[in-house]
Amino acid sequence: MRKIYQISVSLFLCLIIEEKIPVIFHLKNKISYSSLIVYQMETEKQILFLGE
């Protein structure tokens, strides 16, 4: 459970950092950013599963 919490925090930090990255890097990171969102959705599913 603690590991999932750490993953959530690191994803949240990535989202904050993403906002501060210049536009030049934004397009380059868009693919990895999309995969981050997918990864976050998967993590949330795991949290819901563990919560039951």
mmCIF entry with sequence, helices, sheets and N, C-alpha, C, O atoms, coordinates in Angstrom:
data_MODEL
# 
_entry.id   MODEL 
# 
_entity.id                         1 
_entity.type                       polymer 
_entity.pdbx_number_of_molecules   1 
# 
_entity_poly.entity_id                      1 
_entity_poly.type                           'polypeptide(L)' 
_entity_poly.nstd_linkage                   no 
_entity_poly.nstd_monomer                   no 
_entity_poly.pdbx_seq_one_letter_code       MRKIYQISVSLFLCLIIEEKIPVIFHLKNKISYSSLIVYQMETEKQILFLGE 
_entity_poly.pdbx_seq_one_letter_code_can   MRKIYQISVSLFLCLIIEEKIPVIFHLKNKISYSSLIVYQMETEKQILFLGE 
_entity_poly.pdbx_strand_id                 A 
# 
loop_
_entity_poly_seq.entity_id 
_entity_poly_seq.num 
_entity_poly_seq.mon_id 
_entity_poly_seq.hetero 
1 1  MET n 
1 2  ARG n 
1 3  LYS n 
1 4  ILE n 
1 5  TYR n 
1 6  GLN n 
1 7  ILE n 
1 8  SER n 
1 9  VAL n 
1 10 SER n 
1 11 LEU n 
1 12 PHE n 
1 13 LEU n 
1 14 CYS n 
1 15 LEU n 
1 16 ILE n 
1 17 ILE n 
1 18 GLU n 
1 19 GLU n 
1 20 LYS n 
1 21 ILE n 
1 22 PRO n 
1 23 VAL n 
1 24 ILE n 
1 25 PHE n 
1 26 HIS n 
1 27 LEU n 
1 28 LYS n 
1 29 ASN n 
1 30 LYS n 
1 31 ILE n 
1 32 SER n 
1 33 TYR n 
1 34 SER n 
1 35 SER n 
1 36 LEU n 
1 37 ILE n 
1 38 VAL n 
1 39 TYR n 
1 40 GLN n 
1 41 MET n 
1 42 GLU n 
1 43 THR n 
1 44 GLU n 
1 45 LYS n 
1 46 GLN n 
1 47 ILE n 
1 48 LEU n 
1 49 PHE n 
1 50 LEU n 
1 51 GLY n 
1 52 GLU n 
# 
_struct_asym.id          A 
_struct_asym.entity_id   1 
# 
loop_
_struct_conf.conf_type_id 
_struct_conf.id 
_struct_conf.pdbx_PDB_helix_id 
_struct_conf.beg_label_comp_id 
_struct_conf.beg_label_asym_id 
_struct_conf.beg_label_seq_id 
_struct_conf.pdbx_beg_PDB_ins_code 
_struct_conf.end_label_comp_id 
_struct_conf.end_label_asym_id 
_struct_conf.end_label_seq_id 
_struct_conf.pdbx_end_PDB_ins_code 
_struct_conf.beg_auth_comp_id 
_struct_conf.beg_auth_asym_id 
_struct_conf.beg_auth_seq_id 
_struct_conf.end_auth_comp_id 
_struct_conf.end_auth_asym_id 
_struct_conf.end_auth_seq_id 
_struct_conf.pdbx_PDB_helix_class 
_struct_conf.details 
_struct_conf.pdbx_PDB_helix_length 
HELX_P HELX_P1 AA1 ARG A 2  ? LYS A 20 ? ARG A 2  LYS A 20 1 ? 19 
HELX_P HELX_P2 AA2 VAL A 23 ? GLY A 51 ? VAL A 23 GLY A 51 1 ? 29 
# 
_struct_conf_type.id          HELX_P 
_struct_conf_type.criteria    ? 
_struct_conf_type.reference   ? 
# 
loop_
_atom_site.group_PDB 
_atom_site.id 
_atom_site.type_symbol 
_atom_site.label_atom_id 
_atom_site.label_alt_id 
_atom_site.label_comp_id 
_atom_site.label_asym_id 
_atom_site.label_entity_id 
_atom_site.label_seq_id 
_atom_site.pdbx_PDB_ins_code 
_atom_site.Cartn_x 
_atom_site.Cartn_y 
_atom_site.Cartn_z 
_atom_site.occupancy 
_atom_site.B_iso_or_equiv 
_atom_site.pdbx_formal_charge 
_atom_site.auth_seq_id 
_atom_site.auth_comp_id 
_atom_site.auth_asym_id 
_atom_site.auth_atom_id 
_atom_site.pdbx_PDB_model_num 
ATOM 1   N N  . MET A 1 1  ? 0.839   -1.200 0.000   1.00 0.00 ? 1  MET A N  1 
ATOM 2   C CA . MET A 1 1  ? 0.000   0.000  0.000   1.00 0.00 ? 1  MET A CA 1 
ATOM 3   C C  . MET A 1 1  ? 0.875   1.253  0.000   1.00 0.00 ? 1  MET A C  1 
ATOM 4   O O  . MET A 1 1  ? 0.569   2.234  -0.677  1.00 0.00 ? 1  MET A O  1 
ATOM 5   N N  . ARG A 1 2  ? 1.960   1.209  0.761   1.00 0.00 ? 2  ARG A N  1 
ATOM 6   C CA . ARG A 1 2  ? 2.847   2.362  0.843   1.00 0.00 ? 2  ARG A CA 1 
ATOM 7   C C  . ARG A 1 2  ? 3.527   2.628  -0.497  1.00 0.00 ? 2  ARG A C  1 
ATOM 8   O O  . ARG A 1 2  ? 3.743   3.777  -0.883  1.00 0.00 ? 2  ARG A O  1 
ATOM 9   N N  . LYS A 1 3  ? 3.861   1.536  -1.201  1.00 0.00 ? 3  LYS A N  1 
ATOM 10  C CA . LYS A 1 3  ? 4.507   1.671  -2.507  1.00 0.00 ? 3  LYS A CA 1 
ATOM 11  C C  . LYS A 1 3  ? 3.586   2.388  -3.492  1.00 0.00 ? 3  LYS A C  1 
ATOM 12  O O  . LYS A 1 3  ? 4.032   3.251  -4.248  1.00 0.00 ? 3  LYS A O  1 
ATOM 13  N N  . ILE A 1 4  ? 2.309   2.033  -3.483  1.00 0.00 ? 4  ILE A N  1 
ATOM 14  C CA . ILE A 1 4  ? 1.332   2.678  -4.368  1.00 0.00 ? 4  ILE A CA 1 
ATOM 15  C C  . ILE A 1 4  ? 1.233   4.165  -4.037  1.00 0.00 ? 4  ILE A C  1 
ATOM 16  O O  . ILE A 1 4  ? 1.109   4.995  -4.937  1.00 0.00 ? 4  ILE A O  1 
ATOM 17  N N  . TYR A 1 5  ? 1.286   4.502  -2.748  1.00 0.00 ? 5  TYR A N  1 
ATOM 18  C CA . TYR A 1 5  ? 1.246   5.904  -2.327  1.00 0.00 ? 5  TYR A CA 1 
ATOM 19  C C  . TYR A 1 5  ? 2.442   6.659  -2.892  1.00 0.00 ? 5  TYR A C  1 
ATOM 20  O O  . TYR A 1 5  ? 2.299   7.782  -3.376  1.00 0.00 ? 5  TYR A O  1 
ATOM 21  N N  . GLN A 1 6  ? 3.622   6.044  -2.830  1.00 0.00 ? 6  GLN A N  1 
ATOM 22  C CA . GLN A 1 6  ? 4.830   6.672  -3.369  1.00 0.00 ? 6  GLN A CA 1 
ATOM 23  C C  . GLN A 1 6  ? 4.719   6.869  -4.874  1.00 0.00 ? 6  GLN A C  1 
ATOM 24  O O  . GLN A 1 6  ? 5.145   7.900  -5.395  1.00 0.00 ? 6  GLN A O  1 
ATOM 25  N N  . ILE A 1 7  ? 4.151   5.889  -5.580  1.00 0.00 ? 7  ILE A N  1 
ATOM 26  C CA . ILE A 1 7  ? 3.955   6.007  -7.028  1.00 0.00 ? 7  ILE A CA 1 
ATOM 27  C C  . ILE A 1 7  ? 3.028   7.176  -7.334  1.00 0.00 ? 7  ILE A C  1 
ATOM 28  O O  . ILE A 1 7  ? 3.289   7.951  -8.254  1.00 0.00 ? 7  ILE A O  1 
ATOM 29  N N  . SER A 1 8  ? 1.949   7.306  -6.570  1.00 0.00 ? 8  SER A N  1 
ATOM 30  C CA . SER A 1 8  ? 0.995   8.395  -6.779  1.00 0.00 ? 8  SER A CA 1 
ATOM 31  C C  . SER A 1 8  ? 1.659   9.746  -6.575  1.00 0.00 ? 8  SER A C  1 
ATOM 32  O O  . SER A 1 8  ? 1.440   10.673 -7.356  1.00 0.00 ? 8  SER A O  1 
ATOM 33  N N  . VAL A 1 9  ? 2.471   9.863  -5.529  1.00 0.00 ? 9  VAL A N  1 
ATOM 34  C CA . VAL A 1 9  ? 3.177   11.111 -5.248  1.00 0.00 ? 9  VAL A CA 1 
ATOM 35  C C  . VAL A 1 9  ? 4.137   11.449 -6.375  1.00 0.00 ? 9  VAL A C  1 
ATOM 36  O O  . VAL A 1 9  ? 4.196   12.597 -6.815  1.00 0.00 ? 9  VAL A O  1 
ATOM 37  N N  . SER A 1 10 ? 4.890   10.460 -6.847  1.00 0.00 ? 10 SER A N  1 
ATOM 38  C CA . SER A 1 10 ? 5.850   10.711 -7.924  1.00 0.00 ? 10 SER A CA 1 
ATOM 39  C C  . SER A 1 10 ? 5.135   11.103 -9.212  1.00 0.00 ? 10 SER A C  1 
ATOM 40  O O  . SER A 1 10 ? 5.630   11.953 -9.952  1.00 0.00 ? 10 SER A O  1 
ATOM 41  N N  . LEU A 1 11 ? 3.977   10.498 -9.496  1.00 0.00 ? 11 LEU A N  1 
ATOM 42  C CA . LEU A 1 11 ? 3.191   10.884 -10.671 1.00 0.00 ? 11 LEU A CA 1 
ATOM 43  C C  . LEU A 1 11 ? 2.704   12.319 -10.535 1.00 0.00 ? 11 LEU A C  1 
ATOM 44  O O  . LEU A 1 11 ? 2.723   13.081 -11.501 1.00 0.00 ? 11 LEU A O  1 
ATOM 45  N N  . PHE A 1 12 ? 2.266   12.687 -9.332  1.00 0.00 ? 12 PHE A N  1 
ATOM 46  C CA . PHE A 1 12 ? 1.800   14.046 -9.077  1.00 0.00 ? 12 PHE A CA 1 
ATOM 47  C C  . PHE A 1 12 ? 2.927   15.048 -9.304  1.00 0.00 ? 12 PHE A C  1 
ATOM 48  O O  . PHE A 1 12 ? 2.714   16.101 -9.907  1.00 0.00 ? 12 PHE A O  1 
ATOM 49  N N  . LEU A 1 13 ? 4.132   14.720 -8.819  1.00 0.00 ? 13 LEU A N  1 
ATOM 50  C CA . LEU A 1 13 ? 5.294   15.581 -9.032  1.00 0.00 ? 13 LEU A CA 1 
ATOM 51  C C  . LEU A 1 13 ? 5.621   15.703 -10.509 1.00 0.00 ? 13 LEU A C  1 
ATOM 52  O O  . LEU A 1 13 ? 5.979   16.782 -10.982 1.00 0.00 ? 13 LEU A O  1 
ATOM 53  N N  . CYS A 1 14 ? 5.498   14.597 -11.244 1.00 0.00 ? 14 CYS A N  1 
ATOM 54  C CA . CYS A 1 14 ? 5.740   14.627 -12.690 1.00 0.00 ? 14 CYS A CA 1 
ATOM 55  C C  . CYS A 1 14 ? 4.772   15.577 -13.376 1.00 0.00 ? 14 CYS A C  1 
ATOM 56  O O  . CYS A 1 14 ? 5.156   16.294 -14.300 1.00 0.00 ? 14 CYS A O  1 
ATOM 57  N N  . LEU A 1 15 ? 3.524   15.590 -12.934 1.00 0.00 ? 15 LEU A N  1 
ATOM 58  C CA . LEU A 1 15 ? 2.530   16.489 -13.524 1.00 0.00 ? 15 LEU A CA 1 
ATOM 59  C C  . LEU A 1 15 ? 2.896   17.944 -13.258 1.00 0.00 ? 15 LEU A C  1 
ATOM 60  O O  . LEU A 1 15 ? 2.753   18.791 -14.140 1.00 0.00 ? 15 LEU A O  1 
ATOM 61  N N  . ILE A 1 16 ? 3.367   18.239 -12.051 1.00 0.00 ? 16 ILE A N  1 
ATOM 62  C CA . ILE A 1 16 ? 3.780   19.603 -11.707 1.00 0.00 ? 16 ILE A CA 1 
ATOM 63  C C  . ILE A 1 16 ? 4.983   20.020 -12.549 1.00 0.00 ? 16 ILE A C  1 
ATOM 64  O O  . ILE A 1 16 ? 5.021   21.124 -13.093 1.00 0.00 ? 16 ILE A O  1 
ATOM 65  N N  . ILE A 1 17 ? 5.971   19.114 -12.649 1.00 0.00 ? 17 ILE A N  1 
ATOM 66  C CA . ILE A 1 17 ? 7.175   19.401 -13.432 1.00 0.00 ? 17 ILE A CA 1 
ATOM 67  C C  . ILE A 1 17 ? 6.813   19.613 -14.895 1.00 0.00 ? 17 ILE A C  1 
ATOM 68  O O  . ILE A 1 17 ? 7.361   20.499 -15.550 1.00 0.00 ? 17 ILE A O  1 
ATOM 69  N N  . GLU A 1 18 ? 5.900   18.809 -15.407 1.00 0.00 ? 18 GLU A N  1 
ATOM 70  C CA . GLU A 1 18 ? 5.464   18.903 -16.804 1.00 0.00 ? 18 GLU A CA 1 
ATOM 71  C C  . GLU A 1 18 ? 4.969   20.312 -17.127 1.00 0.00 ? 18 GLU A C  1 
ATOM 72  O O  . GLU A 1 18 ? 5.229   20.827 -18.215 1.00 0.00 ? 18 GLU A O  1 
ATOM 73  N N  . GLU A 1 19 ? 4.257   20.935 -16.187 1.00 0.00 ? 19 GLU A N  1 
ATOM 74  C CA . GLU A 1 19 ? 3.725   22.273 -16.413 1.00 0.00 ? 19 GLU A CA 1 
ATOM 75  C C  . GLU A 1 19 ? 4.835   23.314 -16.520 1.00 0.00 ? 19 GLU A C  1 
ATOM 76  O O  . GLU A 1 19 ? 4.655   24.349 -17.161 1.00 0.00 ? 19 GLU A O  1 
ATOM 77  N N  . LYS A 1 20 ? 5.977   23.048 -15.898 1.00 0.00 ? 20 LYS A N  1 
ATOM 78  C CA . LYS A 1 20 ? 7.060   24.027 -15.885 1.00 0.00 ? 20 LYS A CA 1 
ATOM 79  C C  . LYS A 1 20 ? 8.052   23.838 -17.023 1.00 0.00 ? 20 LYS A C  1 
ATOM 80  O O  . LYS A 1 20 ? 8.914   24.686 -17.251 1.00 0.00 ? 20 LYS A O  1 
ATOM 81  N N  . ILE A 1 21 ? 7.928   22.719 -17.740 1.00 0.00 ? 21 ILE A N  1 
ATOM 82  C CA . ILE A 1 21 ? 8.824   22.465 -18.870 1.00 0.00 ? 21 ILE A CA 1 
ATOM 83  C C  . ILE A 1 21 ? 8.465   23.411 -20.015 1.00 0.00 ? 21 ILE A C  1 
ATOM 84  O O  . ILE A 1 21 ? 7.286   23.577 -20.328 1.00 0.00 ? 21 ILE A O  1 
ATOM 85  N N  . PRO A 1 22 ? 9.469   24.037 -20.649 1.00 0.00 ? 22 PRO A N  1 
ATOM 86  C CA . PRO A 1 22 ? 9.209   24.931 -21.779 1.00 0.00 ? 22 PRO A CA 1 
ATOM 87  C C  . PRO A 1 22 ? 8.461   24.231 -22.911 1.00 0.00 ? 22 PRO A C  1 
ATOM 88  O O  . PRO A 1 22 ? 8.496   23.007 -23.041 1.00 0.00 ? 22 PRO A O  1 
ATOM 89  N N  . VAL A 1 23 ? 7.788   25.036 -23.722 1.00 0.00 ? 23 VAL A N  1 
ATOM 90  C CA . VAL A 1 23 ? 6.950   24.508 -24.803 1.00 0.00 ? 23 VAL A CA 1 
ATOM 91  C C  . VAL A 1 23 ? 7.762   23.652 -25.772 1.00 0.00 ? 23 VAL A C  1 
ATOM 92  O O  . VAL A 1 23 ? 7.242   22.687 -26.330 1.00 0.00 ? 23 VAL A O  1 
ATOM 93  N N  . ILE A 1 24 ? 9.029   23.998 -25.974 1.00 0.00 ? 24 ILE A N  1 
ATOM 94  C CA . ILE A 1 24 ? 9.906   23.251 -26.887 1.00 0.00 ? 24 ILE A CA 1 
ATOM 95  C C  . ILE A 1 24 ? 9.953   21.776 -26.484 1.00 0.00 ? 24 ILE A C  1 
ATOM 96  O O  . ILE A 1 24 ? 9.896   20.892 -27.338 1.00 0.00 ? 24 ILE A O  1 
ATOM 97  N N  . PHE A 1 25 ? 10.056  21.521 -25.188 1.00 0.00 ? 25 PHE A N  1 
ATOM 98  C CA . PHE A 1 25 ? 10.149  20.150 -24.697 1.00 0.00 ? 25 PHE A CA 1 
ATOM 99  C C  . PHE A 1 25 ? 8.774   19.498 -24.584 1.00 0.00 ? 25 PHE A C  1 
ATOM 100 O O  . PHE A 1 25 ? 8.664   18.276 -24.486 1.00 0.00 ? 25 PHE A O  1 
ATOM 101 N N  . HIS A 1 26 ? 7.744   20.311 -24.599 1.00 0.00 ? 26 HIS A N  1 
ATOM 102 C CA . HIS A 1 26 ? 6.394   19.794 -24.359 1.00 0.00 ? 26 HIS A CA 1 
ATOM 103 C C  . HIS A 1 26 ? 5.989   18.766 -25.412 1.00 0.00 ? 26 HIS A C  1 
ATOM 104 O O  . HIS A 1 26 ? 5.469   17.701 -25.079 1.00 0.00 ? 26 HIS A O  1 
ATOM 105 N N  . LEU A 1 27 ? 6.225   19.086 -26.675 1.00 0.00 ? 27 LEU A N  1 
ATOM 106 C CA . LEU A 1 27 ? 5.858   18.161 -27.748 1.00 0.00 ? 27 LEU A CA 1 
ATOM 107 C C  . LEU A 1 27 ? 6.661   16.870 -27.654 1.00 0.00 ? 27 LEU A C  1 
ATOM 108 O O  . LEU A 1 27 ? 6.144   15.780 -27.899 1.00 0.00 ? 27 LEU A O  1 
ATOM 109 N N  . LYS A 1 28 ? 7.926   17.011 -27.296 1.00 0.00 ? 28 LYS A N  1 
ATOM 110 C CA . LYS A 1 28 ? 8.802   15.841 -27.169 1.00 0.00 ? 28 LYS A CA 1 
ATOM 111 C C  . LYS A 1 28 ? 8.317   14.920 -26.043 1.00 0.00 ? 28 LYS A C  1 
ATOM 112 O O  . LYS A 1 28 ? 8.431   13.698 -26.130 1.00 0.00 ? 28 LYS A O  1 
ATOM 113 N N  . ASN A 1 29 ? 7.783   15.526 -25.003 1.00 0.00 ? 29 ASN A N  1 
ATOM 114 C CA . ASN A 1 29 ? 7.373   14.752 -23.830 1.00 0.00 ? 29 ASN A CA 1 
ATOM 115 C C  . ASN A 1 29 ? 5.914   14.319 -23.885 1.00 0.00 ? 29 ASN A C  1 
ATOM 116 O O  . ASN A 1 29 ? 5.437   13.624 -22.987 1.00 0.00 ? 29 ASN A O  1 
ATOM 117 N N  . LYS A 1 30 ? 5.202   14.726 -24.938 1.00 0.00 ? 30 LYS A N  1 
ATOM 118 C CA . LYS A 1 30 ? 3.767   14.452 -24.990 1.00 0.00 ? 30 LYS A CA 1 
ATOM 119 C C  . LYS A 1 30 ? 3.480   12.952 -24.996 1.00 0.00 ? 30 LYS A C  1 
ATOM 120 O O  . LYS A 1 30 ? 2.520   12.498 -24.374 1.00 0.00 ? 30 LYS A O  1 
ATOM 121 N N  . ILE A 1 31 ? 4.308   12.189 -25.696 1.00 0.00 ? 31 ILE A N  1 
ATOM 122 C CA . ILE A 1 31 ? 4.111   10.739 -25.770 1.00 0.00 ? 31 ILE A CA 1 
ATOM 123 C C  . ILE A 1 31 ? 4.307   10.104 -24.390 1.00 0.00 ? 31 ILE A C  1 
ATOM 124 O O  . ILE A 1 31 ? 3.479   9.310  -23.942 1.00 0.00 ? 31 ILE A O  1 
ATOM 125 N N  . SER A 1 32 ? 5.402   10.459 -23.724 1.00 0.00 ? 32 SER A N  1 
ATOM 126 C CA . SER A 1 32 ? 5.673   9.891  -22.405 1.00 0.00 ? 32 SER A CA 1 
ATOM 127 C C  . SER A 1 32 ? 4.636   10.381 -21.391 1.00 0.00 ? 32 SER A C  1 
ATOM 128 O O  . SER A 1 32 ? 4.288   9.669  -20.449 1.00 0.00 ? 32 SER A O  1 
ATOM 129 N N  . TYR A 1 33 ? 4.150   11.611 -21.600 1.00 0.00 ? 33 TYR A N  1 
ATOM 130 C CA . TYR A 1 33 ? 3.125   12.162 -20.713 1.00 0.00 ? 33 TYR A CA 1 
ATOM 131 C C  . TYR A 1 33 ? 1.824   11.370 -20.852 1.00 0.00 ? 33 TYR A C  1 
ATOM 132 O O  . TYR A 1 33 ? 1.147   11.089 -19.862 1.00 0.00 ? 33 TYR A O  1 
ATOM 133 N N  . SER A 1 34 ? 1.483   11.012 -22.100 1.00 0.00 ? 34 SER A N  1 
ATOM 134 C CA . SER A 1 34 ? 0.281   10.213 -22.344 1.00 0.00 ? 34 SER A CA 1 
ATOM 135 C C  . SER A 1 34 ? 0.393   8.844  -21.676 1.00 0.00 ? 34 SER A C  1 
ATOM 136 O O  . SER A 1 34 ? -0.567  8.356  -21.080 1.00 0.00 ? 34 SER A O  1 
ATOM 137 N N  . SER A 1 35 ? 1.575   8.229  -21.780 1.00 0.00 ? 35 SER A N  1 
ATOM 138 C CA . SER A 1 35 ? 1.766   6.928  -21.155 1.00 0.00 ? 35 SER A CA 1 
ATOM 139 C C  . SER A 1 35 ? 1.722   7.046  -19.629 1.00 0.00 ? 35 SER A C  1 
ATOM 140 O O  . SER A 1 35 ? 1.322   6.107  -18.940 1.00 0.00 ? 35 SER A O  1 
ATOM 141 N N  . LEU A 1 36 ? 2.138   8.211  -19.105 1.00 0.00 ? 36 LEU A N  1 
ATOM 142 C CA . LEU A 1 36 ? 2.037   8.460  -17.667 1.00 0.00 ? 36 LEU A CA 1 
ATOM 143 C C  . LEU A 1 36 ? 0.581   8.444  -17.226 1.00 0.00 ? 36 LEU A C  1 
ATOM 144 O O  . LEU A 1 36 ? 0.245   7.864  -16.194 1.00 0.00 ? 36 LEU A O  1 
ATOM 145 N N  . ILE A 1 37 ? -0.289  9.090  -18.021 1.00 0.00 ? 37 ILE A N  1 
ATOM 146 C CA . ILE A 1 37 ? -1.711  9.141  -17.686 1.00 0.00 ? 37 ILE A CA 1 
ATOM 147 C C  . ILE A 1 37 ? -2.299  7.732  -17.686 1.00 0.00 ? 37 ILE A C  1 
ATOM 148 O O  . ILE A 1 37 ? -3.060  7.372  -16.788 1.00 0.00 ? 37 ILE A O  1 
ATOM 149 N N  . VAL A 1 38 ? -1.942  6.937  -18.695 1.00 0.00 ? 38 VAL A N  1 
ATOM 150 C CA . VAL A 1 38 ? -2.407  5.549  -18.767 1.00 0.00 ? 38 VAL A CA 1 
ATOM 151 C C  . VAL A 1 38 ? -1.915  4.778  -17.544 1.00 0.00 ? 38 VAL A C  1 
ATOM 152 O O  . VAL A 1 38 ? -2.670  4.023  -16.931 1.00 0.00 ? 38 VAL A O  1 
ATOM 153 N N  . TYR A 1 39 ? -0.640  4.975  -17.195 1.00 0.00 ? 39 TYR A N  1 
ATOM 154 C CA . TYR A 1 39 ? -0.055  4.301  -16.031 1.00 0.00 ? 39 TYR A CA 1 
ATOM 155 C C  . TYR A 1 39 ? -0.786  4.702  -14.751 1.00 0.00 ? 39 TYR A C  1 
ATOM 156 O O  . TYR A 1 39 ? -1.037  3.872  -13.878 1.00 0.00 ? 39 TYR A O  1 
ATOM 157 N N  . GLN A 1 40 ? -1.123  5.989  -14.656 1.00 0.00 ? 40 GLN A N  1 
ATOM 158 C CA . GLN A 1 40 ? -1.831  6.482  -13.479 1.00 0.00 ? 40 GLN A CA 1 
ATOM 159 C C  . GLN A 1 40 ? -3.217  5.848  -13.379 1.00 0.00 ? 40 GLN A C  1 
ATOM 160 O O  . GLN A 1 40 ? -3.657  5.488  -12.287 1.00 0.00 ? 40 GLN A O  1 
ATOM 161 N N  . MET A 1 41 ? -3.911  5.710  -14.519 1.00 0.00 ? 41 MET A N  1 
ATOM 162 C CA . MET A 1 41 ? -5.224  5.075  -14.519 1.00 0.00 ? 41 MET A CA 1 
ATOM 163 C C  . MET A 1 41 ? -5.119  3.627  -14.057 1.00 0.00 ? 41 MET A C  1 
ATOM 164 O O  . MET A 1 41 ? -5.952  3.156  -13.282 1.00 0.00 ? 41 MET A O  1 
ATOM 165 N N  . GLU A 1 42 ? -4.097  2.924  -14.529 1.00 0.00 ? 42 GLU A N  1 
ATOM 166 C CA . GLU A 1 42 ? -3.871  1.537  -14.104 1.00 0.00 ? 42 GLU A CA 1 
ATOM 167 C C  . GLU A 1 42 ? -3.622  1.475  -12.600 1.00 0.00 ? 42 GLU A C  1 
ATOM 168 O O  . GLU A 1 42 ? -4.129  0.585  -11.917 1.00 0.00 ? 42 GLU A O  1 
ATOM 169 N N  . THR A 1 43 ? -2.837  2.426  -12.087 1.00 0.00 ? 43 THR A N  1 
ATOM 170 C CA . THR A 1 43 ? -2.527  2.469  -10.660 1.00 0.00 ? 43 THR A CA 1 
ATOM 171 C C  . THR A 1 43 ? -3.788  2.709  -9.844  1.00 0.00 ? 43 THR A C  1 
ATOM 172 O O  . THR A 1 43 ? -3.986  2.095  -8.796  1.00 0.00 ? 43 THR A O  1 
ATOM 173 N N  . GLU A 1 44 ? -4.646  3.612  -10.336 1.00 0.00 ? 44 GLU A N  1 
ATOM 174 C CA . GLU A 1 44 ? -5.895  3.893  -9.630  1.00 0.00 ? 44 GLU A CA 1 
ATOM 175 C C  . GLU A 1 44 ? -6.790  2.663  -9.592  1.00 0.00 ? 44 GLU A C  1 
ATOM 176 O O  . GLU A 1 44 ? -7.475  2.422  -8.598  1.00 0.00 ? 44 GLU A O  1 
ATOM 177 N N  . LYS A 1 45 ? -6.789  1.882  -10.673 1.00 0.00 ? 45 LYS A N  1 
ATOM 178 C CA . LYS A 1 45 ? -7.559  0.635  -10.692 1.00 0.00 ? 45 LYS A CA 1 
ATOM 179 C C  . LYS A 1 45 ? -7.038  -0.313 -9.615  1.00 0.00 ? 45 LYS A C  1 
ATOM 180 O O  . LYS A 1 45 ? -7.822  -0.963 -8.923  1.00 0.00 ? 45 LYS A O  1 
ATOM 181 N N  . GLN A 1 46 ? -5.714  -0.392 -9.475  1.00 0.00 ? 46 GLN A N  1 
ATOM 182 C CA . GLN A 1 46 ? -5.113  -1.262 -8.465  1.00 0.00 ? 46 GLN A CA 1 
ATOM 183 C C  . GLN A 1 46 ? -5.502  -0.792 -7.067  1.00 0.00 ? 46 GLN A C  1 
ATOM 184 O O  . GLN A 1 46 ? -5.789  -1.608 -6.191  1.00 0.00 ? 46 GLN A O  1 
ATOM 185 N N  . ILE A 1 47 ? -5.512  0.530  -6.859  1.00 0.00 ? 47 ILE A N  1 
ATOM 186 C CA . ILE A 1 47 ? -5.879  1.076  -5.550  1.00 0.00 ? 47 ILE A CA 1 
ATOM 187 C C  . ILE A 1 47 ? -7.332  0.719  -5.229  1.00 0.00 ? 47 ILE A C  1 
ATOM 188 O O  . ILE A 1 47 ? -7.647  0.321  -4.108  1.00 0.00 ? 47 ILE A O  1 
ATOM 189 N N  . LEU A 1 48 ? -8.220  0.866  -6.232  1.00 0.00 ? 48 LEU A N  1 
ATOM 190 C CA . LEU A 1 48 ? -9.624  0.505  -6.039  1.00 0.00 ? 48 LEU A CA 1 
ATOM 191 C C  . LEU A 1 48 ? -9.758  -0.985 -5.718  1.00 0.00 ? 48 LEU A C  1 
ATOM 192 O O  . LEU A 1 48 ? -10.540 -1.380 -4.854  1.00 0.00 ? 48 LEU A O  1 
ATOM 193 N N  . PHE A 1 49 ? -8.983  -1.797 -6.427  1.00 0.00 ? 49 PHE A N  1 
ATOM 194 C CA . PHE A 1 49 ? -9.016  -3.244 -6.215  1.00 0.00 ? 49 PHE A CA 1 
ATOM 195 C C  . PHE A 1 49 ? -8.563  -3.591 -4.798  1.00 0.00 ? 49 PHE A C  1 
ATOM 196 O O  . PHE A 1 49 ? -9.168  -4.437 -4.140  1.00 0.00 ? 49 PHE A O  1 
ATOM 197 N N  . LEU A 1 50 ? -7.501  -2.938 -4.332  1.00 0.00 ? 50 LEU A N  1 
ATOM 198 C CA . LEU A 1 50 ? -6.993  -3.194 -2.986  1.00 0.00 ? 50 LEU A CA 1 
ATOM 199 C C  . LEU A 1 50 ? -7.959  -2.677 -1.928  1.00 0.00 ? 50 LEU A C  1 
ATOM 200 O O  . LEU A 1 50 ? -8.031  -3.218 -0.825  1.00 0.00 ? 50 LEU A O  1 
ATOM 201 N N  . GLY A 1 51 ? -8.700  -1.628 -2.271  1.00 0.00 ? 51 GLY A N  1 
ATOM 202 C CA . GLY A 1 51 ? -9.629  -1.030 -1.315  1.00 0.00 ? 51 GLY A CA 1 
ATOM 203 C C  . GLY A 1 51 ? -10.840 -1.901 -1.020  1.00 0.00 ? 51 GLY A C  1 
ATOM 204 O O  . GLY A 1 51 ? -11.502 -1.720 0.002   1.00 0.00 ? 51 GLY A O  1 
ATOM 205 N N  . GLU A 1 52 ? -11.135 -2.848 -1.908  1.00 0.00 ? 52 GLU A N  1 
ATOM 206 C CA . GLU A 1 52 ? -12.322 -3.686 -1.721  1.00 0.00 ? 52 GLU A CA 1 
ATOM 207 C C  . GLU A 1 52 ? -12.109 -4.749 -0.656  1.00 0.00 ? 52 GLU A C  1 
ATOM 208 O O  . GLU A 1 52 ? -13.015 -5.536 -0.380  1.00 0.00 ? 52 GLU A O  1 
# 
